[in-house]
Amino acid sequence: MEFSVIIPTLNEEVLLPHLLADLQAQTFRDFEVIVADAGSRDRTVEMAQQMGARVVPGGMPAVGRNRGAEAANGNFLVFLDADTRVASDFLEKVHAELEERFLDLATCEIQPISNHPLDGLLHDFTNLAIKIGQFTDPHAPGFCIIISRRLFRRVGGFNESLKLAEDHDLVKRASQFRPLRVLNSARVQVSVRRLEKEGRVNLISKYVAVELYRILLGEIKTDIFKYEFGNFSREQQLQLDAKVKQSRKLIAGIGKEYARLLKLSGGNLAALPAEALDFLREQFEALKELMRGIVKMIGKE
């Protein structure tokens, strides 16, 4: 068997069936689905079994993913979350690219299931950080990690003692043996329910500040996000929308230029003359200024 898709769950009767339906519709058929349930009190287990998934006892995300991996038969483990969605050709594209690029460790670009402009900006930033970091500081979100079973076993799976970032820890340890690469052909759609539940500004503070603010602006020295998004006047909203749109355009341009230079250098940007990187540096500076503007509009420095 080629793939074991492993999904940790806890009370996911609403969203899990959508992902399971996506998996049932896959054009690539050599896979199994394992749901590692952490004691759901709703119909999660019943619905998973009705839709053809094998259910094993789970726990916190690291525990559930490890228990799922222990029960897996696939050559590759595909870790998804219950609130993600995938296209019908997702596994077909993943399989083709793993084979073509001889990969043992991969992740995908992510796309929010949302039309909110800040959601798009957050996910664009995340994609850019993961793409650039794959060569220097490899990390990947737990809801989209693809790893060969032999490599997973070699590094001992997820560290169950960690409370946060167990996904990044796994990738960091695994990348010491085989490089992490971002797939070009496959994407995963992700729910924005946490953004909606906790408030976008709050999660920007937690995720963007931790993962990206330090990269773009330096160390976080203050509680930068104070105000609610909905408190803006119409004029302020239009200004913020314009900055978000411009930022996303810059991110796309930086990503494209980075890919071009990476190809030109054979994967070693350090081999390029300094002037070849000038445009990339200028674009990052422009992005930093836009980010500062967004921070000032929705928070305090």
C-alpha positions in Angstrom: 0.0 0.0 0.0 1.3 3.4 -0.9 -0.4 5.9 1.5 -1.8 5.8 5.0 -3.8 9.0 5.6 -3.9 9.7 9.3 -6.4 12.1 10.9 -6.4 12.9 14.6 -9.9 13.7 15.9 -11.9 14.9 18.9 -15.6 15.7 18.4 -15.3 16.4 14.7 -18.7 15.0 13.5 -19.4 18.2 11.6 -16.2 18.7 9.5 -14.7 15.2 9.3 -17.3 13.8 6.9 -16.3 16.5 4.3 -12.6 15.4 4.4 -13.6 11.7 4.3 -15.8 12.4 1.3 -12.9 14.1 -0.4 -10.7 11.0 0.2 -13.4 8.7 -1.1 -13.4 10.7 -4.4 -9.6 10.3 -4.9 -8.4 9.3 -8.4 -5.5 7.5 -6.8 -6.8 4.5 -5.0 -3.9 2.8 -3.3 -4.4 4.2 0.2 -6.1 3.7 3.6 -7.6 6.1 6.0 -6.9 5.9 9.7 -8.8 8.1 12.2 -7.1 8.4 15.6 -9.8 9.5 18.0 -9.2 11.1 21.3 -12.4 10.0 23.0 -15.1 11.9 21.0 -18.5 12.3 22.6 -20.3 13.0 19.4 -20.7 10.8 16.3 -17.2 11.2 15.1 -16.2 7.5 15.4 -19.5 6.2 14.1 -19.3 8.5 11.0 -15.7 7.6 10.4 -16.4 3.9 10.4 -19.5 4.4 8.2 -17.3 6.2 5.6 -14.7 3.4 5.5 -12.0 4.7 7.9 -10.3 2.5 10.4 -10.5 4.0 13.9 -7.8 3.6 16.5 -7.5 5.2 20.0 -5.8 8.6 19.9 -5.1 11.5 22.2 -3.5 14.9 21.9 -2.4 15.6 18.3 1.1 14.0 18.7 -0.3 11.0 20.5 -3.0 10.5 17.9 -0.7 10.8 15.0 1.7 8.3 16.5 -1.0 5.8 17.2 -2.3 6.2 13.7 1.3 5.7 12.3 1.7 2.5 14.4 -1.4 1.1 12.8 -0.4 2.2 9.3 0.4 -0.1 6.3 1.4 2.6 3.8 4.9 3.3 2.5 4.1 7.0 3.1 2.2 8.6 6.0 0.0 11.6 5.1 -1.0 13.6 8.1 -4.1 15.7 7.7 -6.5 17.4 10.2 -10.2 16.8 10.3 -11.0 20.4 9.2 -8.9 20.3 6.0 -10.2 19.6 2.5 -8.3 18.2 -0.5 -9.1 18.0 -4.3 -10.0 14.7 -5.9 -6.5 14.4 -7.5 -4.6 15.3 -4.3 -3.0 11.9 -3.7 -2.4 11.4 -7.4 -0.4 14.6 -7.6 1.4 13.8 -4.3 2.4 10.4 -5.5 3.6 11.6 -8.9 5.8 14.4 -7.3 7.2 12.2 -4.6 8.3 9.7 -7.2 9.6 12.3 -9.6 11.6 14.2 -7.0 12.7 11.2 -4.9 11.2 12.7 -1.7 10.8 11.2 1.7 9.6 14.3 3.5 7.2 16.9 2.1 4.5 19.5 2.8 2.0 21.5 0.7 1.0 25.0 0.2 -2.1 25.9 2.2 -5.2 27.8 1.1 -7.8 29.2 3.6 -11.5 28.2 3.2 -12.4 31.8 3.4 -12.7 35.0 1.4 -11.6 37.3 4.3 -8.6 39.4 3.1 -6.6 38.9 6.3 -7.0 35.2 6.1 -5.5 35.2 2.6 -2.6 37.4 3.8 -1.9 35.2 6.8 -1.8 32.1 4.6 0.3 33.8 2.0 2.9 34.7 4.7 2.8 31.2 6.0 3.4 29.7 2.5 6.3 32.1 1.8 7.9 31.3 5.2 7.7 27.6 4.7 9.0 27.8 1.1 12.0 29.9 2.1 12.6 28.0 5.3 12.7 24.6 3.6 16.3 25.2 2.8 17.4 26.8 6.0 14.9 26.2 8.8 12.6 23.4 7.7 9.2 23.3 9.3 5.7 22.3 8.3 2.2 22.4 9.8 0.9 19.2 11.3 -2.2 19.3 9.1 -0.1 18.7 6.0 3.0 16.5 6.6 3.9 13.7 4.2 6.7 11.4 5.3 7.9 8.0 4.4 7.1 5.4 7.1 10.8 4.3 7.3 11.9 7.9 7.9 9.1 8.4 10.5 10.2 5.3 12.4 13.9 6.3 12.1 13.3 9.6 14.0 10.9 8.0 16.5 7.7 9.8 15.3 6.2 12.8 17.1 7.6 13.8 20.5 4.6 13.3 22.7 6.1 15.3 25.6 5.8 18.6 23.6 2.7 20.8 24.1 3.2 23.0 21.1 5.1 22.8 17.8 5.4 19.0 17.8 4.9 19.2 14.0 7.9 21.5 13.5 10.0 19.4 15.9 9.3 16.2 13.8 10.2 17.9 10.6 13.3 19.4 12.0 14.6 16.0 13.2 13.5 14.2 10.0 15.2 16.8 7.8 18.5 15.9 9.3 18.3 12.7 7.2 16.2 13.7 4.3 15.4 17.2 3.1 11.9 18.7 3.4 10.4 20.0 0.2 7.3 21.9 -0.6 5.2 20.2 -3.3 4.5 22.2 -6.4 1.4 20.5 -7.6 -0.8 19.7 -4.5 -2.5 22.0 -2.1 -4.5 21.6 1.1 -7.5 23.8 2.0 -7.6 24.7 5.7 -10.5 25.8 7.9 -10.3 29.3 9.5 -12.5 28.3 12.4 -9.9 29.2 15.0 -9.5 32.6 13.4 -13.3 33.0 13.7 -13.5 31.6 17.2 -10.6 33.5 18.8 -10.6 36.6 16.6 -8.2 37.2 13.7 -6.2 39.8 15.5 -5.6 37.4 18.5 -4.4 34.6 16.2 -2.2 37.0 14.2 -0.6 37.8 17.5 -0.1 34.0 18.3 1.0 32.7 14.9 2.2 35.5 12.6 4.0 37.3 15.4 5.8 34.0 16.4 6.5 32.6 12.9 6.7 35.6 10.7 7.0 38.9 12.6 10.4 38.0 13.9 11.5 37.1 10.3 10.3 40.4 8.8 10.6 42.9 11.7 12.8 41.5 14.4 12.1 40.3 17.9 8.7 41.0 19.4 9.1 43.4 22.3 5.5 44.6 22.8 1.9 43.3 22.7 1.4 44.5 19.2 -2.2 43.5 18.5 -4.7 45.4 20.6 -7.7 46.3 18.6 -10.6 44.4 17.0 -10.7 44.3 13.2 -14.3 45.4 13.2 -13.7 48.7 14.9 -12.3 50.4 11.8 -14.0 53.3 10.0 -14.8 52.7 6.3 -11.8 54.8 5.3 -9.5 52.8 7.6 -10.9 49.6 6.3 -10.2 50.7 2.7 -6.7 51.6 3.6 -6.1 48.3 5.3 -7.6 46.4 2.4 -5.2 48.2 0.0 -2.2 47.3 2.2 -3.3 43.7 2.4 -3.7 43.5 -1.4 -0.3 45.1 -2.0 1.3 42.8 0.5 -0.1 39.7 -1.1 1.1 40.9 -4.5 4.6 41.4 -3.1 4.6 38.0 -1.5 3.8 36.4 -4.8 6.6 38.4 -6.5 9.1 37.5 -3.8 8.2 33.8 -4.1 8.5 33.8 -7.9 11.9 35.6 -7.8 13.1 33.3 -5.0 12.2 30.2 -7.1 14.0 31.7 -10.2 17.2 32.4 -8.3 17.1 29.0 -6.6 16.9 27.3 -9.9 19.6 29.6 -11.4 21.9 28.8 -8.5 21.3 25.0 -8.5 19.8 25.2 -5.0 22.6 27.3 -3.5 21.8 31.0 -3.3 25.1 31.7 -1.6 26.8 30.9 -4.9 25.1 33.9 -6.6 26.8 37.3 -6.8 25.4 39.8 -4.3 23.9 42.0 -7.0 21.7 39.0 -8.1 20.0 39.1 -4.8 19.5 42.9 -4.7 16.0 42.7 -6.1 14.9 40.1 -3.6 16.3 42.2 -0.7 14.5 45.3 -2.0 11.2 43.5 -2.2 11.7 42.2 1.4 12.3 45.7 2.6 9.1 46.9 0.8 7.2 44.0 2.4 8.6 44.9 5.8 7.3 48.5 5.4 3.9 47.2 4.4 3.8 44.9 7.4 4.7 47.7 9.7 1.8 49.7 8.3 -0.6 46.8 8.9 0.7 46.4 12.4 0.2 50.1 13.1 -3.4 49.9 11.8 -4.5 46.9 13.8 -2.3 47.2 16.8 0.2 49.2 18.8 4.0 49.2 18.7 
